[in-house]
Amino acid sequence: MRNRGALALAVLVAVLSIVVVFATLLPLSTAGTWWIRALDFPRVQVLAIAVVAVVCGLVTPIGPRRWKCVGAALLIPCIVMQAAKVLPYTPLWPERSVAGSPSPKRSVRILVSNVRMDNRDSEKVWSVIRRHDPDIVVVLEADAWWQAQLSELAASRPHTVLVPQDNTYGLLLYSRLKLDAPKVEFLVESDVPSVRTGVELESGERFELYVVHPKPPAPSEAKDTDERDAELLIVGDRIADRGRPAVVAGDLNDVAWSRTTELFLETSGLLDPRIGRGLYSTFHAEHWFLRWPLDHVFHTEHFLLSSLERLETVGSDHFPILVHLTLDPDAPALQDAPEADAEDRRRASEKIEAPARDG
């Protein structure tokens, strides 16, 4: 029995090692194929599996020592590569968004919640809204039923953009702050809306808000990430060209550490408030061992971060996320926005043009 247990452990270590190596190397590819890009997501899980595999491989009594050393030599670089991606999203890293005290007239609190379209527990959503009282509520995966359930929000937040859809890409936006020239756009795909609007703070100052929810890399949704990547980078281009205070909020269906998100931040100059603070993983709400950050709020250097929270469950597969930002004239001098070089701009341009070429 003891030998069988040791053999089973050795086989398990071999299988885990193969999985870790492939899950680490394949995302190095620039291919947009859905199953390759999906491997960008579980880096924390792959890192944990790699550490377990190394430890188990070294303690198992079966197998020549030299093969154990070879296995460890393969896995340790994988551990380093995965950790390098995840480490910035821990308190061990310098904070990218500088913390600042809120100023009531110059602050905005934005709640983003992917409610899952077939979720019918609207009371949980109402409970979160009442408890945290955000200035702007963004609801994703909203159909006509969700619009009806949340219609009373318009009494306290009369400035709205309502685009319910029955394909899981509907969105609702409710704001107590005045919206300036809100516009619904279908940037890349005819059934995936986004919103661009000006927002007027109580101080009279304005910023631009972009709400996005592109399709994920999944066989039932998209065979590749061309459309998702293009949508994000189009928004990034606009923010960079306009040079105004801006916030991007939504379910990006992409993790914070992916090539595309990094390129998006570099070309737009946006800051990720997660960096130096934590993962704030918002998906999957029902499976603690399969979680990663999919829902985001990014901001330009014109804002200081007053708070960032992942909120309680609303019956969806996503947790809501709440950010409190303050527009501050001194903010640009306190924090360094990412910058794109010529190669970044070339890559972004190619990704923006990819859906048109494929179509």
N, C-alpha and C positions, 0 to 999 in steps of 0.2 A: 504493500500500500504506500509505503514511504517513497519508493522508487517511482511509483505511478504519479504520485503527487508532484515529485520533482520534475518528472518528464512533462507533465501537463503545464507546469510553470514555465519550463524551458520553451515549450511550443507557444505558449501565450506571449512570452517575451519576444519571440521571433516574429509573430504576427503583428504585435504592437509596434515593433521596430520598423517593419515594412510600411505599415500605415503612416507612422510618423515621418519617415523619409519622403514618401510620396506626397503627403499633405504639406510638407515644407517646401519641396522643390517645385511642384507643379505651379503654385501661385507666382513663382518667379517669372513664368511665361507672361508675355503681353497679350496672349490670346483672350478674347472676350467670351469664349464658350462658357455657357452657364455653369457647368459642373466644375470647371477650373476656377472661375471667379467665386463660386460658392465656398471654395476652400479658404478664401480670405477671411471668412467669418469666424470659424472656431479656433482662433489662435491660442486663446487661453486654455481651451480643452486639449489641443494638441500639445501644448507646452506641459500640461499636467501629465498627459499620457507618456510623454518622452521621459520625464523625470521618474515616473513609476517604472518604466521599462528599464532604465539604466540601473536603478536600485535593485530591482528584481533580477536583472541579468547578472549582476555582480554577486548576489547572495545565493543563487541557485547552484546546487552541488553538481549538476549535470553539465557536461560539455568542457572541452579543453579551455584552459585559461586564455590562450591566445585568441580564441574566437570571442570570448567575452570582451577582451580588450578591443577587438575589431568592432564589435557591436557598440561598445561605449564610444569609440572614436567616431562612429557614424552618427550617433545620437547627440553627442555633446554639441557639435556645430548646429544641429537642428534646434537644440535648446537655446543656444545663443541667438540664433536668427529669430525664433519666435519671441523670445524675451525682449529683443531689441524693438519689436513692433509694439509690444504690450506695455513696456516699462514707462513710456511717456504718459500713459493714462493711469498713473499711480502717484501717490503723494511723494514718491522718491524723486520725481522730476520737477524742474522749475515750472511754476504756473505760467501759462501763456496769457490768460486773461487776468489782468490785475484786479484785485478786490477793491471795492470802493463803497463808501456809505451812500445809501439811497437819498435822493433829493426828491421829495414828493411831486413837484411840478415837472421834473425832468426825468422821471423814472417810468418804466413800463414793465408789467408782469405778464408774461406770455405762457399760457398753458397749451401744450400740444398733446392730444390724445387720439391714438388710433383705436377706435372703439370696437373694431371687428364688426363687419356689416351684419352678420347673422347673430350677434350678441343682442339680446333683448332685455338686458338688465340696466335700463336707463337710470334707475334710481341711484346706482353706484356712481354713475357719471355726475349726476346732480349733486350727490354728496361731496364729491371731490371739488366741484366748482364752488359750492357754498362754503366749504371749509377753507379754501385757499383764496377765493375771491380774486381771480386774475383780471387784469384789464382787457386782455384779448384771449379769447378761447378759440383754438383751432381743433376741429373735429375731423378726423380722417376715416375713410371707409364708410362714409355716411350715405344712406339711401333716403328715400322719401319718409320712411318710418322714423328714422332718427331725426330728420328735420322737424317732423310733427312733435316728437317727444321733447325736443329742445326749443320749441318755438317761443316759449316764455322767456328765454334768454334775451330776446330782442327788447324786452321791457327795460332791462338794466343795461343792455349793450345794443343800442339801436342802430349802430353802424355795421352793416352786414354784407357778406358776400356768400351766397348760398348756391352751391352747385351739387345737389344730390344726384347720385348715379347708382344704378343697380349692378355695377361691375366691380365693386370694391375700390373704386378710385374717386368716389364722390368726396366732396369736402365742404365744410361749413366754417365760416369765420364770423365771430361776433365780437364787437369792440365797443367799449364805452368811450374810447378816444375817437375823435373824428378821423374818418378815412378820406384821403384826397385822391380822386380819380382812380378808384379801384378798377382793375381789369382782369378778367378771366382769359387765360391764354392756353392754347394747346400747342406747346412749343415743338414737340416732335411727333407725338402720336395723337390721332384724332379723338381717342377716348380717354385720354389722361390729362385732366386739367391742372393748371397751376394758377396761382394768384399773384399779381403784383399790385401793390397799393402804397400810397403815401400814408403816413400816420402822423397826426398832429398831437404833440404832447401838451400838457396843461400850460407849459411855459410858452407855447406858441411855436416852439422849434419842431422840426419835422425830420423824420427818417423814412426810409423805404423798407417795406416788409415784403418778402417773397415767401410764398408757401408752396412747397413741392411734395409730390408723392409719386415718383417714377416706379416703373415695374421692377420687380426683383429678378435676379438670375435664378430661374426655376423652369423646369420643362413645361409646366402648365401656364406659364406667364410669358417668358421670353427665352428664346434659344441662345441668346447672347446678351451682353450688357451694352450694346451699342446705343440703344435708345436712352437707357438710364444715364449713361455717361454723358451723352450729348446734351441732355436736358440740364444736368447739373452745370456743365461747363458753359452753356449758353447763359445761364443765370450769372455765373461767375464773371463772364465777359462784360455783362451789363453793369455789374457792380463796379468792376474796375474802371470801365469807361466813364461812368458817371461820377465816381469819386465822392459820393455822398454817404452820410451815415446810413447803414443798412443792416438788416437782420434777415437771416434765412432760417426758416423753421419748417419742420415736417418729418415725415418718415422717408428717409432717403433710400431705404432698402439697400444700404451700404454701410459698412462699418467705418469707424473713425480712422482706422489705420490702413485702409486700402489704398492702392495706387491712385484710384480715381479721386477719392476724397482728399488725399494729400495734394493732388494736382489742382483740384477745385479750390482748395484753400490758398495755394500759392498764386494761382492766376487771379483770384478775386481779392486777395489781401485780407480774407476773413480770419478771425481767431476762433479757436475751439476751446470753450471754457472747461472742457473735461481735462485737458492737458495739465498735468501736475496736481489733479484733484482726485480722479477716480474714473472707473469705467462707466458708472451709472447705466448699466446694461438694462435696456428696456424690452428686449425680446429674448427668450420666450417666457412670458409671465407664469406659465403653468409648469415649466420644467427648469428647476434651478440649475441643473447641470448642463443645460443648453441655452446659455444666455450670452448675448453680445449687444453692443450699442448700435441700434438702428435708427432711433428717433433722435433728432438733433436740433439744436438752436446754435447757430453761428452768428457772429457779429463783427462789424468793422472796428477799427482801433478807436473810434470815436466814443465807445461805451466802456464803462467800468462794470464789473460784475458784482452785483450785490448779493446774489444767492443763486444756487443751482440745486434742484432737488428732483429725485425720482420719487414719484408719489405712489400711493397705495393702488392696488388692483381695482379695475373697473369691470371685471368680468371678461375682458379681452385677452388676447394673447400678447398684447403690448401693455407695459406700464406707461402711464402718463409722465410727462416731464415738465417741470416748471422752472422758468428762468426769470430772474429779476435783474434788469439792466438799467443803468443810469447814464444818460448822455452828459458828458463832462468835457469842457474845453481843454482841460489839461491831460485828458486821457491819451492822446496820440504821443505825447512826450514820455509817458510812463510805460508804454508797452510797444513791442516790436512786431509789426505785422509781417507775415510771410511775404516773400517776393518771388516772382517768376523770372527765370532767365529766358534766353532765346530758345533753348531746347524745350523748356516747359511750354512756352507759347506755341511752338511748332506741334508738340504732342497734343495740346488742347485743340488746336485747329483741325488736326487730323481726326480726332475723336468727334468733334462737332460735325464734320462732313461725312463721317462713316455711315450713318443711317441713310443719307441721300444716295450714296454710292451703292449701298446694298439694295436699296429700293429700285 
